[in-house]
Amino acid sequence: MSLANALTSPKDFLLDPTTYSYYDSSYQHSEGNDHQAPRKVPGYSTDIISNYTMGYLDHALNQTSKPFFVGIAPIAPHTSVNGKAADGSKSKGGPIPAVKYENVFTNLTVPRTENFNPDKKSGVNKIWELPKLTDDNVQYLDGFYQRRIQALQSVDDLVERVVQRLDQAGVLDNTYIIYTADNGYHIGQHRLQAGKKCHFEEDINVPMIMRGPEIQKGGSTDMITAHVDLAPTIFNMAGIKPHDDFDGSGLPLPLQNPDDFDRAKDIRGEQVNIEFWGLWSQEGNYSQKIAQEIDAAKAINTYKAVRVEGGNYSLLYSVWCVNASHELYDMSTDFAQMNNLHPDAPVQPGAQGNAYHAGNNTLLGRPIVSVINRLDALVLVLKTCKGTQCTAPWEQLHPDGSVSNLQDAVNPKYDQQYKGYPKVAFEHCYEDARYDPHSEKPLWNGTQHQQLLMRDGLSWDTWV
């Protein structure tokens, strides 16, 4: 939580090991060079953060005519780390709602989508090998889901207080409010326990809601954005030119009609990079049992992926470190991501072959292998990109400007070009969750290797 001027304005930071404790967490208050001693603050975490927020707003609003920025980061609905409820008893796993919300939404269940505890296997590697969830496990996950919704009620209260305070001050209509999250969440999809480290849509599709001047009330768009787009978007809102080395694209204003949203979509582009380095982990009371049944190598969760959303296509393509596994999902017909179209996809028990060998071998009117070559090249550029390489990756592949999206790229005249690119791969899969740039070869054109591994003339591992 912070307030511009960031150097001198008040800030209160949650401190480990109580960051994800819902009751009696520790905070450190800072203003400029004055850093107070950490102190435990009694009460419910979201309510405490809400009270701090009102103080930041009062501080800002008292400085008449000065623009301000307030960042608010409640932990809900994150899983509680110490698991202690208000009365000190051990929780049932997952988040802990405020006492006043413990008995609301008690009939909610996880939506029974096609990929929720499915009869058929899905994914690759460790996910492919997961057994169906038991009835007891499903009942537990329903309760876990309820507690997440219950914990979010206090976040709703916080949002309401912010809106009311801005309205009372007469600045609501001249203030931008951005509501988002740092990750999505899966609960039972693909037979998974609760967690957030996958590339499936439940994990990566997070809320992004904006309110403010020149933004259409009730407007919506299916354009792809990412967290790296937030900073340049806020710069645009403040009338500041975004830095050239930003990895994201700022949403342009106004956003008041369909033409504005189409313009923003063209500027942003259709792709977003998705990646994870480290080990697989799940949350909740059943997660330890599952972890004990998976050997260390299968617990490696390192992957590179790209999500592409165009006019007539919606795709996810991934490359895994373990087993060099691949996935390709056509989400325009398989939003649940149950049918891996990659030629190397695993085969369902009792089946003669995978989806590709069963005849699903074309996409966008072209052979799937040709489309895969384009998507792999896109990942090759994005996985270590910087600045405009991230915001305009097709220009890296086609400097003449002839290609600006996947539909352009699948033109048969580019087949040999994409066939010739080195394929995304990993040189080593670590079982200790380390991040090792040396293992990310090949790199795009080999030009980023030195930049990636050096800083001020010293090797990267000197700085970590």
C-alpha positions as CSV (number, residue, x, y, z in Angstrom):
1,M,0.0,0.0,0.0
2,S,1.5,3.3,-1.0
3,L,0.7,6.9,-1.8
4,A,2.5,9.2,-4.2
5,N,4.9,11.0,-3.5
6,A,6.1,7.5,-2.9
7,L,9.3,8.6,-1.1
8,T,7.6,10.7,1.6
9,S,4.0,9.5,1.8
10,P,2.7,6.9,4.4
11,K,3.0,3.2,3.7
12,D,2.2,0.2,5.8
13,F,3.7,-3.2,4.8
14,L,2.5,-6.6,5.8
15,L,5.5,-8.5,7.2
16,D,6.4,-12.2,7.1
17,P,5.8,-14.6,8.7
18,T,2.3,-13.2,9.2
19,T,1.6,-11.8,5.7
20,Y,-1.0,-14.4,5.0
21,S,-2.4,-14.6,8.5
22,Y,-6.0,-13.4,8.6
23,Y,-5.8,-12.3,12.2
24,D,-3.3,-10.3,14.2
25,S,-0.8,-9.7,11.4
26,S,2.4,-7.6,11.7
27,Y,2.9,-4.3,9.9
28,Q,5.7,-1.8,9.5
29,H,4.7,1.9,9.0
30,S,7.0,4.1,6.9
31,E,7.1,7.7,5.9
32,G,10.1,8.9,4.0
33,N,13.2,7.8,5.9
34,D,11.1,7.2,9.1
35,H,10.7,3.4,9.4
36,Q,8.8,2.5,12.6
37,A,9.4,-0.8,14.4
38,P,7.2,-3.7,13.2
39,R,4.1,-4.2,15.3
40,K,1.3,-6.7,15.5
41,V,-2.1,-5.2,14.8
42,P,-5.0,-7.1,16.3
43,G,-8.0,-7.8,14.2
44,Y,-9.1,-9.1,10.8
45,S,-6.5,-8.5,8.0
46,T,-8.9,-7.1,5.3
47,D,-10.6,-4.8,7.8
48,I,-7.2,-3.5,9.1
49,I,-6.1,-2.8,5.5
50,S,-9.4,-1.1,4.8
51,N,-8.8,1.3,7.8
52,Y,-5.3,2.0,6.6
53,T,-6.7,2.8,3.2
54,M,-9.1,5.4,4.6
55,G,-6.1,7.1,6.2
56,Y,-4.2,7.2,2.9
57,L,-7.3,8.7,1.2
58,D,-7.7,11.3,3.9
59,H,-4.0,12.2,3.6
60,A,-4.3,12.6,-0.2
61,L,-7.6,14.5,-0.2
62,N,-6.3,17.0,2.3
63,Q,-3.5,17.9,-0.2
64,T,-5.9,19.9,-2.4
65,S,-5.6,19.8,-6.2
66,K,-2.7,17.3,-6.1
67,P,-3.1,14.1,-8.1
68,F,-2.6,11.0,-6.0
69,F,-2.2,7.2,-6.3
70,V,-3.2,4.7,-3.6
71,G,-2.4,1.0,-3.9
72,I,-4.4,-1.4,-1.8
73,A,-3.5,-5.1,-1.5
74,P,-5.7,-7.2,0.8
75,I,-4.6,-10.9,1.1
76,A,-8.1,-12.3,0.6
77,P,-8.9,-14.8,-0.7
78,H,-5.4,-16.2,-0.4
79,T,-5.0,-19.4,1.6
80,S,-4.2,-18.7,5.2
81,V,-0.6,-19.7,6.1
82,N,-0.9,-20.2,9.8
83,G,-4.5,-21.5,9.6
84,K,-5.8,-19.8,12.8
85,A,-9.4,-18.5,12.9
86,A,-10.7,-15.7,15.0
87,D,-11.1,-17.9,18.1
88,G,-7.6,-19.3,17.7
89,S,-8.9,-22.7,16.4
90,K,-7.3,-24.3,13.4
91,S,-9.1,-23.5,10.1
92,K,-10.4,-26.0,7.6
93,G,-7.8,-25.0,5.0
94,G,-8.0,-22.2,2.5
95,P,-8.9,-18.6,3.4
96,I,-10.5,-17.5,6.6
97,P,-13.6,-15.3,6.3
98,A,-14.5,-12.6,8.8
99,V,-16.8,-13.9,11.6
100,K,-19.7,-11.9,10.2
101,Y,-19.5,-13.8,6.9
102,E,-18.8,-17.3,8.1
103,N,-22.4,-18.4,7.4
104,V,-23.2,-16.8,4.1
105,F,-23.1,-18.6,0.7
106,T,-23.0,-22.0,2.5
107,N,-24.8,-23.7,-0.4
108,L,-22.3,-22.7,-3.1
109,T,-20.4,-25.4,-5.0
110,V,-17.5,-25.2,-7.4
111,P,-19.1,-24.8,-10.9
112,R,-19.4,-28.2,-12.5
113,T,-17.8,-27.3,-15.8
114,E,-16.7,-29.9,-18.3
115,N,-13.2,-29.9,-16.9
116,F,-14.2,-30.3,-13.2
117,N,-13.1,-33.7,-11.9
118,P,-13.5,-35.1,-15.5
119,D,-13.9,-38.7,-16.3
120,K,-11.2,-38.5,-19.0
121,K,-7.6,-37.5,-18.4
122,S,-6.3,-34.1,-19.4
123,G,-3.1,-32.1,-19.4
124,V,0.3,-33.6,-19.5
125,N,2.9,-35.1,-17.1
126,K,1.8,-35.0,-13.5
127,I,-1.7,-33.6,-14.3
128,W,-2.3,-36.4,-16.8
129,E,-1.6,-39.0,-14.1
130,L,-4.0,-37.6,-11.5
131,P,-6.8,-39.9,-10.4
132,K,-10.4,-38.8,-10.2
133,L,-11.2,-36.9,-7.0
134,T,-13.1,-38.8,-4.4
135,D,-16.6,-37.7,-3.2
136,D,-15.1,-36.6,0.1
137,N,-12.4,-34.6,-1.7
138,V,-15.0,-32.9,-3.9
139,Q,-17.1,-32.0,-0.9
140,Y,-14.0,-30.5,0.8
141,L,-13.2,-28.4,-2.4
142,D,-16.8,-27.1,-2.3
143,G,-16.2,-25.9,1.2
144,F,-12.9,-24.4,0.2
145,Y,-14.7,-22.5,-2.6
146,Q,-17.3,-21.2,-0.2
147,R,-14.6,-19.9,2.1
148,R,-13.0,-18.0,-0.8
149,I,-16.3,-16.3,-1.6
150,Q,-17.0,-15.6,2.1
151,A,-13.5,-14.0,2.5
152,L,-14.1,-11.8,-0.5
153,Q,-17.1,-10.2,1.1
154,S,-14.7,-8.1,3.2
155,V,-12.9,-7.0,0.1
156,D,-16.3,-5.9,-1.3
157,D,-16.7,-3.9,1.9
158,L,-13.3,-2.3,1.4
159,V,-14.2,-1.3,-2.2
160,E,-17.5,0.2,-1.1
161,R,-15.7,2.3,1.5
162,V,-13.2,3.6,-1.1
163,V,-16.0,4.5,-3.5
164,Q,-18.1,6.2,-0.8
165,R,-15.1,8.2,0.5
166,L,-14.2,9.4,-3.0
167,D,-17.8,10.3,-3.6
168,Q,-18.1,12.2,-0.4
169,A,-15.0,14.2,-1.3
170,G,-16.5,15.1,-4.7
171,V,-13.6,13.4,-6.7
172,L,-15.2,10.1,-7.7
173,D,-15.9,11.1,-11.2
174,N,-12.4,12.3,-11.7
175,T,-10.7,9.3,-10.2
176,Y,-9.7,6.0,-11.9
177,I,-10.3,2.8,-10.0
178,I,-8.6,-0.4,-11.1
179,Y,-9.6,-3.7,-9.6
180,T,-7.5,-6.7,-10.5
181,A,-5.7,-9.7,-9.0
182,D,-2.3,-11.3,-9.2
183,N,-3.5,-14.7,-10.3
184,G,-6.5,-16.9,-11.1
185,Y,-7.2,-20.1,-9.3
186,H,-8.2,-23.7,-10.1
187,I,-10.4,-25.8,-7.7
188,G,-11.0,-29.3,-9.0
189,Q,-10.5,-28.6,-12.7
190,H,-8.5,-31.2,-14.4
191,R,-8.7,-33.3,-11.2
192,L,-6.4,-30.7,-9.5
193,Q,-6.6,-29.7,-5.9
194,A,-6.8,-26.0,-5.1
195,G,-3.9,-24.0,-6.6
196,K,-2.7,-21.4,-9.1
197,K,0.5,-22.4,-10.8
198,C,-0.8,-23.8,-14.1
199,H,-1.3,-22.2,-17.4
200,F,-5.0,-23.3,-17.6
201,E,-7.6,-20.5,-18.1
202,E,-8.8,-20.8,-14.5
203,D,-5.3,-19.8,-13.3
204,I,-4.4,-17.1,-15.8
205,N,-7.7,-15.3,-16.5
206,V,-8.0,-12.7,-13.7
207,P,-10.5,-9.8,-13.2
208,M,-9.6,-6.5,-14.8
209,I,-12.2,-3.9,-14.0
210,M,-11.7,-0.1,-14.5
211,R,-13.8,2.9,-13.7
212,G,-13.1,6.5,-14.4
213,P,-13.2,9.4,-16.8
214,E,-13.5,8.4,-20.5
215,I,-14.3,4.8,-19.7
216,Q,-17.7,3.5,-20.8
217,K,-20.1,2.4,-18.0
218,G,-20.9,-1.3,-18.5
219,G,-18.5,-1.6,-21.4
220,S,-16.5,-4.9,-21.8
221,T,-14.0,-6.4,-24.2
222,D,-12.4,-9.8,-24.8
223,M,-9.0,-8.3,-25.6
224,I,-6.0,-9.9,-23.9
225,T,-4.1,-7.9,-21.4
226,A,-1.4,-8.7,-18.8
227,H,0.0,-7.3,-15.6
228,V,2.8,-5.7,-17.6
229,D,0.1,-3.5,-19.2
230,L,-0.9,-1.9,-15.9
231,A,2.0,0.5,-15.4
232,P,1.8,2.0,-18.9
233,T,-2.0,2.2,-18.6
234,I,-1.7,4.2,-15.4
235,F,0.9,6.4,-17.2
236,N,-1.7,7.0,-19.9
237,M,-4.3,7.9,-17.3
238,A,-1.9,10.4,-15.8
239,G,-0.9,11.9,-19.1
240,I,2.6,10.6,-18.8
241,K,4.5,9.1,-21.8
242,P,5.2,5.4,-21.0
243,H,8.8,4.4,-20.9
244,D,10.2,2.9,-24.0
245,D,11.5,-0.1,-22.1
246,F,8.1,-1.1,-20.7
247,D,7.3,-4.7,-21.5
248,G,3.6,-3.9,-21.7
249,S,1.2,-1.7,-23.7
250,G,-0.9,1.0,-22.1
251,L,-4.6,0.9,-22.8
252,P,-5.3,4.2,-24.7
253,L,-8.1,6.5,-23.6
254,P,-10.9,7.1,-24.3
255,L,-12.6,3.7,-24.0
256,Q,-16.2,4.9,-24.5
257,N,-17.5,3.0,-27.6
258,P,-16.8,-0.2,-29.6
259,D,-14.5,1.7,-32.0
260,D,-12.3,2.7,-29.0
261,F,-12.1,-0.9,-27.7
262,D,-11.2,-2.1,-31.2
263,R,-8.5,0.5,-31.4
264,A,-7.2,-0.6,-28.0
265,K,-7.2,-4.2,-29.1
266,D,-5.2,-3.4,-32.2
267,I,-2.6,-1.5,-30.2
268,R,-2.3,-4.2,-27.5
269,G,-2.0,-7.1,-29.8
270,E,-3.4,-10.6,-29.5
271,Q,-0.8,-12.5,-27.5
272,V,0.3,-12.8,-23.9
273,N,3.4,-14.7,-22.6
274,I,2.8,-17.2,-19.8
275,E,5.6,-18.9,-17.9
276,F,6.5,-20.6,-14.6
277,W,9.8,-21.7,-13.1
278,G,9.7,-24.1,-10.2
279,L,7.8,-26.9,-8.5
280,W,4.2,-27.9,-8.5
281,S,2.3,-27.3,-5.3
282,Q,-1.4,-27.4,-4.4
283,E,-3.3,-26.0,-1.4
284,G,-5.8,-27.4,1.1
285,N,-5.9,-30.4,3.4
286,Y,-5.7,-33.0,0.6
287,S,-2.6,-31.5,-1.0
288,Q,0.0,-33.2,1.2
289,K,-1.3,-36.6,0.3
290,I,-1.1,-35.9,-3.4
291,A,2.4,-34.4,-3.0
292,Q,3.6,-37.6,-1.4
293,E,2.4,-39.7,-4.3
294,I,4.3,-37.7,-6.9
295,D,8.1,-38.1,-7.3
296,A,10.3,-35.0,-7.4
297,A,10.9,-35.1,-11.1
298,K,7.2,-35.1,-11.8
299,A,6.7,-32.2,-9.4
300,I,8.7,-29.8,-11.7
301,N,6.3,-27.3,-13.0
302,T,8.5,-25.3,-15.4
303,Y,6.9,-24.3,-18.7
304,K,6.7,-21.6,-21.3
305,A,3.4,-20.8,-23.0
306,V,1.5,-18.3,-25.1
307,R,-2.2,-17.4,-25.1
308,V,-3.4,-16.0,-28.4
309,E,-6.8,-14.5,-28.9
310,G,-7.6,-13.3,-32.4
311,G,-10.7,-12.5,-34.5
312,N,-11.5,-16.2,-35.3
313,Y,-9.2,-18.1,-33.1
314,S,-8.5,-18.6,-29.4
315,L,-5.4,-20.8,-28.6
316,L,-3.1,-21.9,-25.8
317,Y,0.3,-23.4,-26.7
318,S,2.8,-24.7,-24.1
319,V,6.2,-26.2,-23.9
320,W,7.1,-28.1,-20.7
321,C,10.5,-28.8,-19.3
322,V,9.6,-32.3,-18.0
323,N,9.5,-34.8,-20.9
324,A,9.6,-31.9,-23.4
325,S,5.8,-32.2,-23.3
326,H,3.6,-29.9,-25.4
327,E,0.0,-28.8,-25.4
328,L,-2.2,-27.1,-27.9
329,Y,-5.8,-26.2,-27.2
330,D,-8.3,-24.7,-29.6
331,M,-10.4,-22.8,-27.1
332,S,-12.9,-21.6,-29.6
333,T,-14.2,-25.2,-29.6
334,D,-12.6,-26.5,-26.4
335,F,-12.8,-23.8,-23.8
336,A,-12.3,-26.4,-21.0
337,Q,-8.9,-27.3,-22.4
338,M,-9.6,-31.0,-22.4
339,N,-8.5,-32.0,-25.9
340,N,-4.8,-31.5,-26.5
341,L,-4.3,-31.2,-30.3
342,H,-0.5,-31.5,-30.3
343,P,0.8,-34.5,-32.3
344,D,2.7,-35.6,-29.2
345,A,-0.2,-35.5,-26.8
346,P,-0.7,-38.5,-24.5
347,V,-3.3,-41.1,-25.5
348,Q,-6.5,-41.7,-23.5
349,P,-6.7,-45.2,-22.0
350,G,-8.3,-47.6,-24.4
351,A,-8.0,-45.2,-27.4
352,Q,-6.2,-45.9,-30.6
353,G,-4.5,-42.5,-30.7
354,N,-4.7,-38.9,-29.6
355,A,-6.9,-36.2,-31.1
356,Y,-4.3,-35.4,-33.8
357,H,-4.0,-39.0,-34.9
358,A,-7.8,-39.3,-34.8
359,G,-8.1,-36.7,-37.6
360,N,-7.9,-33.3,-35.8
361,N,-4.9,-32.3,-37.7
362,T,-5.8,-28.9,-39.2
363,L,-6.3,-25.5,-37.6
364,L,-7.0,-22.1,-39.2
365,G,-7.2,-23.9,-42.5
366,R,-3.7,-25.1,-42.3
367,P,-1.9,-28.3,-41.0
368,I,-1.6,-28.1,-37.3
369,V,2.2,-28.6,-37.5
370,S,2.5,-25.4,-39.5
371,V,0.5,-23.5,-36.9
372,I,2.6,-25.0,-34.1
373,N,5.7,-23.7,-35.8
374,R,4.3,-20.2,-35.7
375,L,3.3,-20.4,-32.1
376,D,6.6,-21.9,-31.1
377,A,8.5,-19.0,-32.8
378,L,6.2,-16.6,-30.9
379,V,7.2,-18.2,-27.6
380,L,10.8,-18.1,-28.7
381,V,10.6,-14.3,-29.0
382,L,8.4,-13.7,-25.9
383,K,10.2,-15.8,-23.4
384,T,13.1,-13.5,-22.9
385,C,11.7,-10.3,-24.6
386,K,12.3,-6.8,-23.5
387,G,10.4,-3.6,-24.4
388,T,9.1,-3.6,-28.0
389,Q,10.1,-7.2,-28.4
390,C,7.3,-8.0,-26.0
391,T,4.7,-5.5,-27.3
392,A,5.3,-6.2,-31.0
393,P,6.8,-9.7,-31.3
394,W,5.6,-10.3,-34.9
395,E,7.9,-7.4,-35.9
396,Q,10.8,-9.4,-34.6
397,L,9.8,-12.2,-36.9
398,H,8.8,-10.0,-39.8
399,P,10.8,-6.7,-39.7
400,D,9.2,-5.7,-43.0
401,G,5.8,-5.3,-41.2
402,S,4.1,-7.9,-43.4
403,V,2.8,-9.8,-40.4
404,S,1.0,-8.4,-37.4
405,N,-0.9,-11.4,-36.1
406,L,-1.2,-15.2,-36.3
407,Q,-3.7,-15.1,-39.1
408,D,-1.2,-13.2,-41.2
409,A,1.6,-15.6,-40.2
410,V,-0.1,-18.8,-41.2
411,N,0.2,-17.8,-44.9
412,P,1.9,-20.8,-46.6
413,K,4.6,-18.5,-48.1
414,Y,6.1,-18.3,-44.6
415,D,6.2,-22.1,-44.0
416,Q,9.9,-22.5,-44.6
417,Q,10.8,-19.5,-42.5
418,Y,9.0,-20.9,-39.5
419,K,10.1,-24.4,-40.0
420,G,13.7,-23.2,-39.8
421,Y,13.5,-21.5,-36.4
422,P,15.0,-23.4,-33.4
423,K,12.4,-24.9,-31.2
424,V,11.7,-23.8,-27.6
425,A,13.3,-26.2,-25.2
426,F,15.0,-26.5,-21.8
427,E,18.5,-27.8,-21.3
428,H,17.9,-28.9,-17.7
429,C,14.9,-29.5,-15.4
430,Y,15.7,-28.7,-11.8
431,E,14.1,-30.4,-8.8
432,D,15.0,-27.6,-6.4
433,A,12.8,-24.8,-7.9
434,R,15.8,-22.7,-9.0
435,Y,15.6,-20.1,-11.8
436,D,18.4,-20.7,-14.3
437,P,18.6,-18.6,-17.4
438,H,21.3,-20.9,-18.8
439,S,18.5,-23.5,-19.2
440,E,16.4,-21.3,-21.4
441,K,18.3,-21.9,-24.6
442,P,17.7,-21.4,-27.5
443,L,17.3,-17.6,-27.2
444,W,15.9,-15.4,-29.9
445,N,18.6,-14.8,-32.5
446,G,21.2,-15.4,-29.7
447,T,21.2,-11.6,-29.2
448,Q,19.8,-11.6,-25.7
449,H,22.1,-14.1,-24.1
450,Q,24.7,-11.6,-22.9
451,Q,22.1,-9.2,-21.7
452,L,20.3,-11.9,-19.8
453,L,23.3,-13.3,-18.0
454,M,25.3,-10.2,-17.3
455,R,24.6,-7.1,-15.2
456,D,27.2,-4.3,-14.9
457,G,29.8,-6.6,-16.2
458,L,29.2,-9.4,-13.6
459,S,27.5,-12.7,-14.0
460,W,23.8,-12.9,-13.1
461,D,24.5,-15.2,-10.1
462,T,26.5,-12.5,-8.5
463,W,23.4,-10.5,-8.0
464,V,21.0,-13.2,-6.6
